Amino acid sequence: MSLKQVLHIIDGKETASVSGRTFESINPATGQPWASVAYGESEDVNRAVESGWRAFESGTWSRMPATDQAQRMRTVSRLIRERADYLAELETKDTGKPLTAAKGDILGAASVFEYFSQIPDHVLGTTYPSDPGYFTYSRREPYGVVGGIAPWNFPFMLVVWKTAGPLAVGNSVVLKMAEQTPVTTTEFAKICLEAGIPPGVVNVVHGDGETGAALAAHPRVPKITFTGSTEVGRSIIRSSADAIKSVHLELGGKSPNIIFADANLDQAMAGSLFTSFFNSGQICTTGSRLLVAEAIAEEFIEKFHQRAKKIVVGDPMQSNTQLGPLISQVQLQRVQNYVKVGKEAGARVLWEGTPTKIPGHDQGYFFQPTIFTQVHPDMRIAQEEIFGPVLSVMTFKDDEEAIRIANNTIYGLAATVWTTNLSRAFTMADRLDAGIVWTNCPHYLKWNVPLEGHRTSGLGEDLGLESIKTFTKLKVNYINYGGHQMNWG
């Protein structure tokens, strides 16, 4: 079977790398290559950045009337919806996620672009009280070229996040998707061109960490938006220091999922299974630390175990599959190592997941969920982001202990609380150090609502009207229209 050919998109054209280098994208369900992808190096990154600047300075997009920008962004959304089945199939081959979940991601991405199509008409400045004869106002201006670097767990959705906000305020973008999942990013850029977004406004360069580092360090990229690991986020901050770049980061998490005795336990059970294992635990907001009130712990954990054993791990193309494979052999080995670490630390293995052979997919990276109980909050499995279906279960006596355990990590991305006590719900939301607190509704997101990670989980706001500030810079203009003279010299 011939491999699908995937090229960069630079200046509105599909193009190979200057060096001619390529790499292969592996289907996680089969362990076999299915696409051959152009490998971008510094020269390719530079071509894309310069293309972005030519488009920006020409004004074909940056000075296009807001109503026209909005119309073309709506067209992008429509085209994504029309091609959702095709894009979902590509996404499943690249990520291994179940086809139904992949299609949900594609349709969600279309709604993101539709929401951001409203933003061009809302990039507002401010007027300020001034002395007589002076007029003072501010405006928000685009940076010019924004470098967007996205991870492999939600590739199409996240490349849209990296594009919609910057485009809506007039920027060009250069996109670099994780090397594990590059295919749909090129397809997205083609859709943007078809929708009438001018050449050079959306550029794509494929490659690995070195390619991303070249983009992040490029002197002509004044704004970087990155989603991925905290470790890489730190390196981006370091590389941005000399140029004093503006950096937006959405990083790792080790999110608590806290169940109080007064919770609706049926609702909490279903929601906890979802937040623990959805996308094979490969989400930065995964509720990978399950905190259960001692009064209900024994019964709840046993029922949770029995329900978890019914999760269907299998061929992602099958409609009944709930969990597909992990993204790669490297990730499979990483998850296996954490299971070993947990056992060696003395945590009790309630259910030990193992690599699983799926009929017809013997080389795939499938892994059953793992549940640890009797986990001490300081154990590595309770502190470090595993990015796999490995759950650490802990118990707590009262609200104070729940808060103490929940906040006892370097992360602060998200937290979930299950309770029917309104006072407790608001108190927990106030005291949990997380950018998102979900009460009885894990992973609920609306595109008009911003999000931001706390501590080592991020820097800057994403989504909502707040993203206008994320992807623009402030300019203030003082005008002396009264003829005032400086008393100088």
C-alpha positions in Angstrom: 0.0 0.0 0.0 1.4 3.4 -1.0 1.8 6.0 1.7 -0.2 9.2 1.7 2.0 12.1 0.7 1.9 15.1 3.1 3.7 18.4 2.3 4.2 21.7 3.9 1.9 24.6 3.0 3.9 27.7 2.4 2.7 30.8 0.6 -0.5 29.1 -0.4 1.2 26.1 -2.1 2.0 22.5 -1.1 5.8 22.3 -1.1 8.5 19.8 -0.2 11.3 20.5 2.2 14.3 22.3 0.8 16.4 19.3 1.8 14.0 16.8 0.4 13.8 15.0 3.8 10.7 13.2 4.9 9.5 11.2 7.8 6.7 8.7 8.3 3.5 9.0 10.3 2.6 5.8 12.1 -1.0 4.5 12.6 -1.1 3.7 16.3 -3.7 1.0 15.7 -1.5 -1.0 13.4 2.0 0.2 14.3 2.6 0.7 10.6 3.5 3.8 8.6 0.6 5.2 6.5 1.8 8.7 5.5 5.1 10.1 4.2 5.6 13.7 5.5 7.9 16.5 4.5 10.4 17.2 7.3 10.9 20.9 7.9 14.3 22.4 8.9 15.3 26.0 9.6 15.3 27.0 6.0 11.7 25.8 5.6 10.6 27.5 8.8 12.2 30.7 7.5 10.4 30.4 4.2 7.1 30.1 6.1 7.8 33.0 8.4 8.7 35.3 5.5 5.6 34.2 3.6 3.6 35.1 6.7 5.2 38.6 6.9 4.7 39.3 3.2 1.0 38.5 3.6 0.7 40.5 6.7 2.5 43.6 5.3 0.5 43.5 2.1 -2.7 43.8 4.1 -4.5 41.1 2.1 -5.8 39.8 5.5 -4.6 42.1 8.2 -6.4 45.1 6.6 -9.3 43.3 5.1 -12.6 44.6 6.3 -13.8 42.8 9.4 -17.0 41.7 7.7 -15.1 40.0 4.9 -12.7 38.3 7.4 -15.8 37.0 9.3 -17.4 35.7 6.1 -14.3 33.8 5.1 -13.9 32.3 8.6 -17.5 31.2 8.5 -16.7 29.5 5.2 -13.8 27.6 6.8 -16.2 26.4 9.4 -18.7 25.2 6.8 -16.1 23.4 4.8 -14.8 21.6 7.9 -18.3 20.4 8.6 -18.9 19.3 5.0 -15.7 17.2 5.2 -16.0 15.9 8.7 -16.2 12.3 7.8 -13.1 12.4 5.7 -11.1 14.5 8.2 -12.2 12.2 11.0 -10.9 9.1 9.2 -7.5 10.8 8.7 -7.5 11.9 12.3 -8.2 8.4 13.5 -5.4 6.9 11.4 -3.0 9.5 12.8 -4.1 9.4 16.5 -5.7 6.0 17.0 -8.7 7.6 18.7 -12.1 6.1 18.0 -13.7 7.4 14.8 -16.7 8.7 16.6 -14.5 10.7 19.0 -12.5 12.0 16.1 -15.6 13.2 14.3 -16.7 14.9 17.4 -13.3 16.7 17.5 -13.7 17.8 13.9 -17.2 19.2 14.4 -16.1 20.9 17.6 -13.2 22.5 15.7 -15.7 23.8 13.1 -17.7 25.4 15.9 -14.5 27.1 17.3 -13.9 28.7 13.9 -17.6 29.8 13.7 -17.3 31.4 17.1 -14.1 33.2 16.3 -15.6 34.5 13.0 -17.5 37.0 15.3 -14.2 38.4 16.8 -13.1 40.7 13.9 -15.9 43.0 14.8 -15.0 43.1 18.5 -11.4 44.1 18.4 -12.0 47.4 20.3 -9.8 50.0 21.7 -10.5 52.5 24.5 -10.7 56.3 24.8 -9.4 57.9 28.0 -10.2 61.2 29.8 -7.5 63.8 28.8 -6.6 67.4 29.5 -8.3 70.0 27.3 -6.8 70.0 23.8 -5.7 66.4 24.0 -7.3 63.2 22.8 -6.1 59.9 24.0 -7.1 56.4 22.8 -5.8 52.9 22.6 -6.1 50.1 20.0 -5.2 46.5 19.8 -2.9 45.6 17.0 -1.9 42.2 15.6 1.7 41.0 16.2 2.2 40.1 12.6 3.2 36.5 12.5 2.2 34.1 15.3 4.0 30.7 15.6 1.5 28.0 16.7 2.9 24.7 18.0 0.4 22.0 18.9 0.5 18.4 20.4 -0.7 15.1 19.2 -3.7 14.3 21.5 -6.2 16.6 19.7 -4.4 17.6 16.6 -7.2 19.1 14.4 -9.0 20.8 17.3 -5.8 22.3 18.7 -4.4 23.5 15.3 -7.7 25.3 14.9 -7.3 26.9 18.4 -3.8 28.0 17.3 -5.2 29.6 14.2 -8.7 31.0 14.8 -7.7 33.4 17.6 -4.7 34.9 15.8 -6.5 35.1 12.4 -9.5 36.8 14.0 -7.4 39.8 15.1 -5.4 40.1 11.8 -2.3 38.0 12.3 -0.7 35.5 9.9 0.2 32.1 11.4 2.9 29.5 11.0 1.8 26.1 12.3 3.9 23.2 13.5 1.9 20.1 14.5 3.5 17.3 16.5 5.4 14.9 14.3 3.1 12.0 15.4 0.0 13.6 13.9 0.7 15.9 11.0 -1.8 14.9 8.4 -4.9 16.9 9.1 -3.0 20.1 9.7 -2.2 20.2 6.0 -5.8 19.5 5.1 -6.9 22.3 7.4 -4.5 24.8 5.6 -6.0 23.7 2.3 -9.5 24.4 3.6 -8.4 27.9 4.7 -7.1 28.6 1.2 -10.3 27.3 -0.4 -12.3 29.5 1.9 -10.6 32.6 0.6 -8.0 33.2 3.3 -5.1 34.7 1.2 -1.9 32.7 0.5 0.7 33.2 3.2 -1.8 33.9 6.0 -1.9 30.2 7.1 1.4 28.4 6.7 2.3 24.8 7.8 5.7 23.4 8.4 6.0 19.7 9.5 8.7 18.2 11.6 9.8 17.3 15.1 11.0 19.1 18.2 13.9 20.7 16.3 11.5 22.2 13.8 9.4 23.5 16.6 12.5 24.9 18.3 13.5 26.7 15.1 10.0 28.3 14.9 10.0 29.3 18.6 13.4 30.9 18.3 12.9 32.6 15.0 13.7 36.3 15.3 10.8 37.3 13.1 8.1 35.5 15.2 7.1 37.9 17.9 4.4 35.7 19.4 4.4 32.0 20.2 1.3 30.0 21.2 2.2 26.5 22.4 0.2 23.6 23.9 2.1 20.7 25.2 4.3 19.5 28.0 5.5 21.7 30.8 9.1 20.7 30.0 8.9 22.0 26.4 7.0 25.1 27.7 10.0 25.9 29.9 12.4 25.6 26.9 10.2 27.9 24.8 10.3 30.5 27.6 14.1 30.2 27.7 14.4 30.5 23.9 12.2 33.6 23.9 14.2 35.5 26.5 16.7 37.2 24.3 14.1 38.6 21.9 11.6 39.3 24.8 8.9 37.4 22.8 5.3 37.2 24.0 4.6 33.6 24.9 1.2 31.9 25.4 1.4 28.5 27.0 -1.2 25.8 27.8 0.8 23.0 29.5 0.5 19.9 31.6 -1.8 18.9 34.4 -2.4 16.4 37.1 -6.0 17.2 37.8 -7.9 16.1 40.9 -11.4 14.6 40.6 -13.0 15.0 44.1 -16.0 13.1 45.1 -17.9 14.1 48.3 -20.3 11.8 50.2 -23.2 14.1 49.3 -22.6 13.9 45.6 -25.0 12.3 43.1 -23.0 9.1 43.0 -24.4 7.8 39.8 -23.6 11.0 38.1 -20.2 11.1 39.7 -19.5 7.5 38.7 -20.2 8.1 35.0 -18.3 11.4 35.0 -15.3 10.0 36.8 -15.0 7.1 34.3 -15.0 9.6 31.5 -12.5 12.0 33.0 -10.2 9.2 34.1 -9.9 7.3 30.8 -11.3 9.3 27.9 -8.9 9.5 24.9 -6.9 6.8 26.7 -6.0 9.3 29.4 -4.1 11.4 26.9 -5.5 14.8 27.9 -3.8 17.5 30.0 -7.1 17.9 32.0 -7.6 14.2 32.7 -8.8 13.6 36.2 -6.0 11.2 36.9 -6.1 11.7 40.7 -9.4 10.4 42.1 -10.1 11.7 45.6 -13.0 9.9 47.4 -14.5 10.8 50.7 -13.7 8.0 53.3 -17.4 7.5 54.1 -18.2 6.2 50.7 -14.7 5.1 49.4 -14.9 1.4 49.7 -18.3 1.0 47.9 -17.6 3.7 45.3 -14.2 2.4 44.4 -15.4 -1.2 44.0 -18.3 -0.1 41.7 -15.9 2.1 39.8 -13.6 -0.9 39.3 -16.5 -3.0 38.0 -17.7 -0.3 35.6 -14.1 0.4 34.3 -13.7 -3.3 33.4 -16.5 -2.9 30.9 -14.7 -0.2 28.9 -14.1 -1.4 25.4 -10.6 -1.1 24.1 -10.4 -1.9 20.5 -10.2 -1.1 16.8 -10.8 2.7 16.6 -12.8 2.2 13.4 -15.5 0.2 15.2 -18.5 2.1 16.5 -18.5 0.3 19.9 -14.8 1.1 20.7 -14.4 3.5 23.7 -10.6 3.5 23.9 -8.2 3.3 21.0 -4.4 2.8 21.2 -1.9 5.0 22.8 -0.2 7.4 20.3 3.1 5.5 19.9 5.4 2.8 21.1 7.3 5.4 23.1 4.2 6.4 24.9 3.2 2.8 25.5 6.6 2.2 27.2 6.3 5.3 29.2 2.9 4.3 30.6 4.1 0.8 31.3 7.1 2.3 33.2 4.7 4.4 35.4 2.8 1.3 36.3 6.0 -0.3 37.4 6.9 2.8 39.4 3.6 2.8 41.1 3.9 -0.9 42.1 7.5 -0.4 43.4 6.3 2.6 45.5 3.8 0.4 47.3 0.5 1.5 45.8 -2.0 -1.3 45.6 -2.9 -2.5 42.1 -6.7 -2.8 41.9 -6.6 -3.4 38.2 -3.4 -3.7 36.2 -3.6 -2.8 32.6 -1.3 -4.5 30.1 -0.6 -4.1 26.4 -3.5 -5.6 24.6 -3.6 -7.5 21.3 -6.6 -6.5 19.2 -7.6 -8.9 16.4 -6.2 -7.7 13.1 -4.1 -5.0 14.9 -1.3 -7.1 16.6 1.2 -4.3 16.3 -1.0 -1.6 17.7 -0.2 0.3 20.9 -3.3 -0.8 22.9 -3.3 -0.6 26.7 -6.0 -1.5 29.2 -6.7 1.1 32.0 -4.9 0.7 35.3 -6.2 1.6 38.7 -4.0 2.1 41.8 -5.5 2.5 45.3 -3.7 3.2 48.6 -1.8 5.9 46.8 0.2 8.4 48.9 -0.2 12.0 47.6 3.6 12.3 47.3 4.1 9.2 45.1 5.3 9.8 41.5 2.1 8.4 40.0 0.2 11.0 42.0 2.5 13.8 41.1 3.7 13.4 37.5 1.7 13.6 34.3 1.5 10.1 32.8 -0.6 10.9 29.8 -2.2 7.4 29.8 -5.1 5.5 31.3 -3.5 5.2 34.8 -5.6 6.3 37.7 -4.3 7.1 41.3 -7.1 6.7 43.9 -6.8 8.5 47.3 -9.2 9.1 50.1 -9.8 12.1 52.4 -11.5 12.7 55.7 -12.8 16.2 55.3 -12.8 19.3 53.0 -9.5 20.6 54.3 -7.7 17.4 53.5 -9.3 17.2 50.1 -8.1 20.7 49.3 -4.6 20.0 50.7 -4.3 16.8 48.5 -5.8 18.5 45.4 -3.4 21.4 45.5 -0.4 19.3 46.3 1.2 19.3 42.8 3.2 21.7 40.7 0.3 21.9 38.3 -2.9 24.0 38.3 -4.8 23.3 35.1 -8.1 21.9 36.1 -10.1 20.3 38.9 -13.5 18.5 39.2 -15.7 18.6 42.3 -18.8 16.4 42.8 -21.2 17.6 45.4 -24.8 18.7 45.8 -23.9 21.1 48.6 -23.9 24.6 47.0 -21.9 26.2 49.8 -19.2 23.5 49.5 -19.2 23.9 45.7 -18.4 27.6 45.9 -15.9 27.1 48.7 -14.0 24.4 46.8 -14.0 26.5 43.6 -12.5 29.4 45.6 -9.7 27.4 47.2 -8.6 25.0 44.5 -5.6 26.4 42.6 -6.7 25.6 39.1 -7.5 27.6 36.0 -10.7 25.6 35.5 -13.0 24.1 38.2 -15.8 21.9 37.0 -18.6 21.1 39.5 -20.5 18.0 38.4 -19.5 18.5 34.8 -15.9 17.4 33.9 -14.5 18.6 30.6 -17.3 20.9 29.8 -16.0 23.8 27.6 -17.6 26.7 25.8 -15.6 28.6 23.2 -16.8 32.0 24.5 -15.3 31.2 27.9 -11.6 31.7 28.4 -9.2 29.3 30.1 -5.8 29.7 31.7 -3.5 27.3 33.5 -2.1 28.2 36.9 1.4 27.5 38.2 3.3 25.3 35.8 0.2 24.6 33.8 0.3 27.6 31.6 0.7 31.3 30.9 -2.0 33.5 29.3 -5.6 33.2 28.3 -7.1 31.2 25.5 -10.6 31.3 23.9 -13.3 33.8 24.5 -13.0 37.6 24.0 -10.0 37.5 26.3 -8.0 35.9 23.5 -8.1 39.3 21.7 -5.5 40.4 24.2 -3.6 37.2 23.9 -3.0 37.7 20.2 -2.7 41.5 20.0 -0.4 44.1 21.4 -1.5 47.4 22.9 -0.8 50.8 21.3 -1.7 54.1 22.9 -2.0 57.3 20.9 -1.9 60.8 22.5 -3.0 63.6 20.2 -2.4 67.3 20.9 -5.0 69.0 18.8 -5.1 72.2 20.8 -1.8 73.5 19.7 -0.1 73.2 23.1 3.6 74.0 23.1 6.3 72.4 25.2 8.0 74.9 27.5 11.5 73.7 26.7 14.7 75.5 25.5 
